[in-house]
C-alpha cells in the first residue's frame, strides 16, 4: 500500500515539472511577438509616410514632404513679407526725375553749342540735334579737314577745344565720335579706302578733344563708318558734302532700351 502511494507521488511530480519550462517558453514567445508587433507597426507607419511622400511628388498631392515644404515656404514667405520692399511707383518717380533732369541738362548744352555756332559764324558747318537717345553734334568735313586728308586743320582745334570744354560738364556720359564719307572711292598710300579715312578722321578729332584732361578717356570711343551711313543722296555734290562729316554724340543715360535704338538709327 505504501509502495503504491509512493508511486502516485512520483507520477504527480512528473506531471508538474513541465510547467516551468513551458511558462518560460510562453513568456519568451510572448515577448518575441510583442517585439515583432512593435517593429511591424513602426515600419508600417514609416512605409505609409514614404508612400504618401512619393504620391505627393508624383501626383501633386499633399503628402508629408509636401506639407513640410509648404510649412517651410510659408515661413520663408512670412519672413520675406516682413522685409521692406521698394515701391514700384517710387522707383518710377525717381527714374522720371532723373530723365527730366537729364533732358534739362542736354537742352542747356544744346543751347550753349548753338550759341557758340551762331556767334562764330559756323551755322553752315555745324548743327546740333537732340532726340530720345542722344545729343548729336554734326561737323562738316570741310570745317575740320582738307579734301582727302585726316589731319585736323589748325583753325579747327579751337572748335574742338570749345566742344571739349562744354563736354566736361557731363563727365559721366558716353561720348561717341564717328567719321563718315561720301561714296567716292579713295585709294591712297595712307588711306586705302573710305573705311580708313573715316576711322582716322574720327580718331584724330577725338584725340584733340581728349587734350582736355578734365575728360575721361574711358567714356570716349571713335568709329569709322565709311560711306555706309549717309544722311543724303550721293548723286549730287550737295548730298555728298552732307555725307562727309564727323559726329560727336552724347549718349543719354536714362533713355529706355527701345529709345537706345535711335543711336544706331541715327547713323543709318
Buried (B, 14 or more C-beta within 10 A) or exposed (E): EEEEEEEEEEEEEEEEEEEEEEEEEEEEEEEEEEEEEEEEEEEEEEEEEEEBBEBBEEEEEEBBBBEEEEEEEEEEEEEEEEEEEEEEEEEEEEEEEEBEEBBEBBEEBBEBBBEBBEEEEBEEBBBBEBBBBBBBBBBBBBBBBEEEBBEBBEEBBEBBEBBBBBBBEBEEBBBBBBBBBBBEEBEEEEBEBBBBBBBBBBBBBBBBBBEBEEBEEEBBBBBBBBBBBBBEEBEEEEBBBBBBBBBBBBBBEBBEEEBBEBBEEBBE
